[in-house]
C-alpha cells in the first residue's frame, strides 16, 4: 500500500520556496520559516504570490512530487510534474475504453452511481442523527431511484442526465444538513465561477483540493488524468480526475464543509463579497480549512471493496488502482467507493 505522504499547502503571500539538498526551504522576507524533507511530501500547492526556484521544481520532478499553482482564492492555474512514467499499455487500454461507447458508458455509470449513493448516505445520516425531515426523506427515495435509473441508461448522455437530476435533488435539501449558522451559510443550489455565497465558496475550495489529489492519484498509477469517461474531453481539462472525484464529493468535501460550519470553525465574517458578487474566503479561513483537510485525510476507514483499513487520504489512490486493474482486464467492473 502506498504510504500517505503530506501535501504542503503554501498560502502566505510573498513566500519563496527553494531547494537545499533534499529539503524544501520556505522563506519569507529572506528569513527561513520552514524546512521540509522532500521524501515526506507527495505534493506542493501554492496559493497566489508564492514563488518556487527552478532547482526546487527540478527536485520535485525527480522525486515525483507534484507542484500546483492556484490563485489566492483557490482557482487552479497550472501544475508542474516530472516525466510521465506510467505503463504505456495501460494508457492504450484507457484510450480504447474511452473510444468504446459501451465501456465508456459503464465507467461513467459507475462513477455516477458512487456519487449518488454516497450523497444518499450523507442524507440518511442526517435523518438518523437529527430526526425525520420530509424533504430530506423524500430526497433519499429520489436518489435511490436515480441510482436504479443508471441501470437502464443506454448512453453516456443518459448517465449525465441522471447525474444532473440527482445533483439538483441533493442540493435542493442541502440546507437541511446545516444545523448551525444556517442563515449565514444557506445556499440556493450549487453555483461556482464565481461562488455567490459562503457555503459554495467553501465547497469550491474543497473541490479544488480534492481534484488536485485525484489527479496525482491517477498519475501515480500510470493513468492519463485527461482521458475521462463521464466528463467530456477538453484540452487542458483533467476529465478523468473529475470523474474520479465524483464519488468523493459528498463523503469527503461536503461532509467536511458541513462539519466546519456546524462546529462553527468558520463563520460568515471569514468571507467577503467582492464588487462582482463573488464570495471569497479570508486567509485565516483557508488556513483552517487546509488544516482540517489534512487532518481528515489521516483518519482511517475500512474500504468497502477491499475490506482493509485505509487512510482517507489514500482513497483516491486505491480507487485509481482499482480503475487501472479494471482497464487491464483484472477486474470485470470498476467498483466505486461507497460510504458505509
C-alpha positions as CSV (number, residue, x, y, z in Angstrom):
1,X,0.0,0.0,0.0
2,X,1.2,3.5,-0.8
3,X,2.3,5.5,2.2
4,X,0.2,8.6,2.8
5,X,2.6,11.4,2.4
6,X,1.9,15.1,3.2
7,X,0.8,17.8,0.9
8,X,2.5,21.1,1.6
9,X,0.0,24.0,1.2
10,X,1.6,27.4,1.0
11,X,-0.8,30.4,1.1
12,X,1.2,33.2,2.9
13,X,1.8,35.8,0.2
14,X,5.4,36.6,-0.6
15,X,6.7,33.1,0.4
16,X,9.7,31.8,-1.6
17,X,10.3,28.1,-1.8
18,X,13.8,26.8,-2.7
19,X,15.9,23.7,-2.6
20,X,18.5,23.0,-0.1
21,X,19.9,19.5,-0.7
22,X,17.0,17.1,-0.3
23,X,14.9,19.7,1.6
24,X,12.3,22.2,0.7
25,X,13.1,25.5,2.4
26,X,10.3,28.2,2.8
27,X,11.5,31.8,3.2
28,X,9.6,35.0,3.9
29,X,11.3,38.3,3.8
30,X,14.6,36.4,3.5
31,X,14.0,34.6,6.8
32,X,13.7,30.8,6.8
33,X,10.3,29.8,8.3
34,X,10.2,26.1,7.5
35,X,12.3,23.2,6.3
36,X,10.5,20.1,5.0
37,X,12.4,16.9,3.7
38,X,11.3,16.2,0.2
39,X,10.8,12.5,0.9
40,X,7.9,13.4,3.3
41,X,5.9,15.1,0.5
42,X,3.6,13.9,-2.2
43,X,2.7,17.4,-3.5
44,X,3.1,21.1,-3.0
45,X,0.2,23.5,-3.6
46,X,0.9,27.2,-3.9
47,X,-1.8,29.9,-3.5
48,X,-1.3,33.3,-5.0
49,X,2.0,35.1,-4.8
50,X,4.2,32.1,-3.9
51,X,7.4,31.6,-5.8
52,X,9.4,28.4,-6.4
53,X,13.0,28.2,-7.5
54,X,13.7,26.2,-10.8
55,X,16.1,24.0,-8.8
56,X,13.3,23.1,-6.4
57,X,10.9,22.4,-9.3
58,X,13.6,20.1,-10.8
59,X,14.0,18.2,-7.5
60,X,10.2,17.8,-7.3
61,X,10.1,16.4,-10.8
62,X,12.8,13.9,-10.0
63,X,11.1,12.8,-6.8
64,X,7.6,12.6,-8.2
65,X,6.3,15.5,-6.1
66,X,3.5,17.4,-8.0
67,X,3.5,21.2,-7.7
68,X,0.2,23.0,-8.2
69,X,-0.3,26.8,-8.6
70,X,-3.7,28.3,-7.7
71,X,-4.9,31.9,-7.3
72,X,-5.0,33.3,-3.8
73,X,-8.7,32.2,-3.7
74,X,-8.2,28.7,-4.9
75,X,-8.8,28.8,-8.7
76,X,-6.5,26.3,-10.5
77,X,-3.8,27.9,-12.7
78,X,-1.1,25.3,-13.5
79,X,0.6,22.1,-12.5
80,X,4.2,21.1,-12.7
81,X,5.3,17.5,-12.8
82,X,8.2,15.3,-13.8
83,X,8.4,12.8,-16.6
84,X,5.4,10.5,-17.2
85,X,6.4,7.0,-16.2
86,X,3.2,5.0,-16.4
87,X,2.7,1.8,-18.2
88,X,2.1,2.7,-21.9
89,X,0.0,-0.5,-22.3
90,X,-2.3,0.8,-19.5
91,X,-2.7,4.1,-21.3
92,X,-3.5,2.3,-24.5
93,X,-6.2,0.3,-22.7
94,X,-7.6,3.6,-21.3
95,X,-7.7,5.1,-24.8
96,X,-9.5,2.1,-26.1
97,X,-12.1,2.2,-23.3
98,X,-12.7,5.9,-24.0
99,X,-13.4,5.1,-27.7
100,X,-15.7,2.2,-26.8
101,X,-19.2,3.7,-26.3
102,X,-20.4,0.8,-24.2
103,X,-17.4,0.6,-21.9
104,X,-17.3,4.4,-21.6
105,X,-20.9,4.4,-20.6
106,X,-20.4,1.7,-18.0
107,X,-17.5,3.5,-16.4
108,X,-19.4,6.8,-16.4
109,X,-22.3,5.0,-14.8
110,X,-20.0,3.6,-12.0
111,X,-18.7,7.0,-11.1
112,X,-22.2,8.5,-11.0
113,X,-23.6,5.6,-9.0
114,X,-20.9,6.2,-6.4
115,X,-21.7,9.9,-6.3
116,X,-25.5,9.3,-6.0
117,X,-25.3,6.6,-3.4
118,X,-22.8,8.5,-1.3
119,X,-24.9,11.6,-1.4
120,X,-27.9,9.4,-0.3
121,X,-25.9,8.0,2.6
122,X,-25.0,11.6,3.8
123,X,-28.7,12.4,3.8
124,X,-29.6,9.2,5.6
125,X,-27.1,10.0,8.3
126,X,-28.7,13.4,8.7
127,X,-32.1,11.7,9.3
128,X,-30.5,9.3,11.7
129,X,-28.7,11.9,13.8
130,X,-31.2,14.8,13.7
131,X,-34.6,13.2,13.2
132,X,-37.0,12.9,10.3
133,X,-37.5,15.7,7.8
134,X,-39.9,15.4,5.0
135,X,-37.8,17.0,2.2
136,X,-34.7,15.1,3.2
137,X,-36.5,11.8,3.4
138,X,-38.1,12.3,0.0
139,X,-34.7,13.1,-1.5
140,X,-33.3,9.9,-0.1
141,X,-36.0,8.0,-2.0
142,X,-35.5,10.0,-5.2
143,X,-31.7,9.4,-5.1
144,X,-32.3,5.7,-4.9
145,X,-34.5,6.0,-8.0
146,X,-31.8,7.9,-9.9
147,X,-29.3,5.2,-9.0
148,X,-31.6,2.5,-10.3
149,X,-32.2,4.6,-13.4
150,X,-28.5,4.2,-14.3
151,X,-29.1,0.6,-15.0
152,X,-31.3,1.4,-17.9
153,X,-29.0,4.2,-19.3
154,X,-28.1,3.3,-22.8
155,X,-25.7,6.2,-23.5
156,X,-23.2,8.3,-21.6
157,X,-25.5,11.3,-22.2
158,X,-28.3,9.4,-20.4
159,X,-25.9,8.8,-17.5
160,X,-25.1,12.5,-17.4
161,X,-28.8,13.3,-17.3
162,X,-29.3,11.1,-14.3
163,X,-26.3,12.7,-12.6
164,X,-27.6,16.2,-13.2
165,X,-31.1,15.4,-11.8
166,X,-29.6,13.7,-8.8
167,X,-27.3,16.6,-8.0
168,X,-30.2,19.1,-8.2
169,X,-32.2,16.9,-5.9
170,X,-29.3,16.6,-3.4
171,X,-28.6,20.4,-3.3
172,X,-32.3,21.2,-3.0
173,X,-32.2,19.8,0.5
174,X,-28.5,20.6,1.3
175,X,-29.6,23.3,3.8
176,X,-31.2,20.6,5.9
177,X,-27.7,19.4,6.7
178,X,-26.7,22.7,8.2
179,X,-27.6,22.6,11.9
180,X,-25.7,25.8,13.0
181,X,-25.3,29.2,11.3
182,X,-27.9,28.2,8.7
183,X,-28.9,31.8,7.9
184,X,-25.3,32.7,7.1
185,X,-24.5,29.5,5.1
186,X,-27.8,28.6,3.4
187,X,-27.5,28.0,-0.4
188,X,-29.8,28.2,-3.3
189,X,-28.4,25.3,-5.3
190,X,-24.8,24.8,-6.4
191,X,-23.1,27.8,-8.0
192,X,-19.5,28.5,-9.0
193,X,-17.2,30.5,-11.2
194,X,-17.7,32.6,-9.1
195,X,-19.4,31.2,-6.0
196,X,-22.1,33.5,-4.8
197,X,-22.4,32.6,-1.2
198,X,-20.1,31.4,1.7
199,X,-21.1,27.7,1.5
200,X,-20.5,27.5,-2.2
201,X,-17.2,29.3,-1.8
202,X,-16.2,26.7,0.8
203,X,-17.3,23.8,-1.3
204,X,-15.5,25.1,-4.4
205,X,-12.3,25.4,-2.4
206,X,-12.5,21.8,-1.1
207,X,-13.4,20.5,-4.6
208,X,-10.2,22.1,-5.9
209,X,-8.1,20.4,-3.2
210,X,-9.9,17.1,-4.0
211,X,-9.3,17.4,-7.7
212,X,-5.6,18.0,-7.1
213,X,-5.4,14.8,-5.1
214,X,-7.3,12.8,-7.7
215,X,-5.1,14.0,-10.5
216,X,-2.0,13.0,-8.5
217,X,-3.5,9.6,-7.7
218,X,-4.3,8.8,-11.3
219,X,-0.8,9.8,-12.5
220,X,0.8,7.7,-9.7
221,X,-0.7,4.5,-11.2
222,X,0.1,5.4,-14.8
223,X,-3.3,6.7,-16.0
224,X,-3.8,9.8,-18.0
225,X,-5.9,12.2,-15.9
226,X,-7.2,14.0,-19.1
227,X,-8.8,11.0,-20.7
228,X,-12.1,10.6,-18.9
229,X,-15.4,8.8,-19.5
230,X,-18.1,10.9,-17.7
231,X,-16.8,14.4,-18.3
232,X,-16.3,15.4,-21.9
233,X,-12.8,15.6,-23.2
234,X,-11.4,19.2,-23.4
235,X,-7.9,20.4,-23.9
236,X,-6.3,21.2,-20.6
237,X,-9.1,19.6,-18.6
238,X,-8.4,16.6,-16.3
239,X,-11.6,14.8,-17.2
240,X,-10.7,11.5,-15.6
241,X,-9.7,13.3,-12.3
242,X,-13.1,15.0,-12.4
243,X,-14.7,11.6,-13.0
244,X,-12.9,10.0,-10.1
245,X,-13.7,12.8,-7.6
246,X,-17.4,12.5,-8.2
247,X,-17.7,9.6,-5.7
248,X,-15.8,11.6,-3.1
249,X,-17.6,14.9,-3.2
250,X,-20.3,14.1,-0.7
251,X,-18.4,11.9,1.8
252,X,-15.2,13.9,1.9
253,X,-15.6,17.5,0.7
254,X,-19.3,18.1,1.6
255,X,-19.1,16.4,5.0
256,X,-16.0,18.4,5.9
257,X,-17.6,21.7,4.8
258,X,-20.7,20.9,6.9
259,X,-18.5,19.9,9.9
260,X,-16.6,23.2,9.7
261,X,-19.8,25.2,9.6
262,X,-21.8,23.2,12.1
263,X,-18.9,23.2,14.6
264,X,-18.5,27.0,13.9
265,X,-14.9,26.6,13.0
266,X,-15.7,29.1,10.2
267,X,-18.2,31.9,10.3
268,X,-19.7,34.5,8.0
269,X,-17.1,37.0,8.9
270,X,-14.5,34.7,7.3
271,X,-16.0,35.5,3.8
272,X,-16.2,38.7,1.9
273,X,-18.2,39.7,-1.2
274,X,-16.4,41.4,-4.0
275,X,-17.9,44.1,-6.2
276,X,-18.6,41.5,-8.9
277,X,-20.7,39.5,-6.4
278,X,-18.1,36.7,-5.9
279,X,-17.7,35.4,-2.4
280,X,-14.2,34.8,-1.2
281,X,-12.6,33.2,1.9
282,X,-10.2,35.0,4.1
283,X,-6.6,33.8,4.6
284,X,-7.3,32.7,8.1
285,X,-10.4,30.7,6.9
286,X,-8.3,29.0,4.2
287,X,-5.7,28.0,6.9
288,X,-8.5,26.5,9.0
289,X,-9.9,24.5,6.0
290,X,-6.5,23.3,4.9
291,X,-5.6,22.1,8.4
292,X,-9.0,20.3,8.7
293,X,-8.4,18.8,5.2
294,X,-5.1,17.4,6.2
295,X,-6.4,16.0,9.5
296,X,-9.4,14.4,7.7
297,X,-7.0,12.6,5.3
298,X,-5.2,10.9,8.2
299,X,-8.4,9.2,9.5
300,X,-8.8,5.5,8.7
301,X,-11.8,3.6,7.4
302,X,-12.4,0.0,6.2
303,X,-12.5,0.1,2.4
304,X,-15.9,-1.5,1.4
305,X,-14.4,-3.4,-1.6
306,X,-11.0,-4.4,-0.2
307,X,-12.1,-5.0,3.4
308,X,-8.9,-3.4,4.6
309,X,-8.2,-0.3,6.7
310,X,-7.2,2.6,4.6
311,X,-6.3,6.2,5.4
312,X,-8.9,8.5,3.9
313,X,-6.2,10.4,2.1
314,X,-5.3,7.2,0.2
315,X,-8.8,6.6,-1.1
316,X,-8.2,8.3,-4.4
317,X,-5.0,6.2,-4.9
318,X,-6.9,3.0,-4.0
319,X,-9.7,3.8,-6.5
320,X,-7.2,4.8,-9.2
321,X,-5.5,1.4,-8.7
322,X,-8.9,-0.4,-8.9
323,X,-9.7,1.5,-12.1
324,X,-6.3,0.6,-13.6
325,X,-6.9,-3.1,-12.7
326,X,-10.3,-3.0,-14.5
327,X,-8.8,-1.4,-17.6
328,X,-6.1,-4.0,-17.7
329,X,-8.8,-6.7,-17.5
330,X,-8.0,-7.9,-14.0
331,X,-11.5,-6.8,-12.7
332,X,-14.7,-7.3,-14.6
333,X,-16.0,-3.9,-13.5
334,X,-14.9,-0.8,-11.7
335,X,-16.1,-0.8,-8.0
336,X,-16.7,2.8,-6.9
337,X,-16.1,3.9,-3.3
338,X,-19.3,3.7,-1.3
339,X,-19.6,5.3,2.1
340,X,-20.9,2.9,4.8
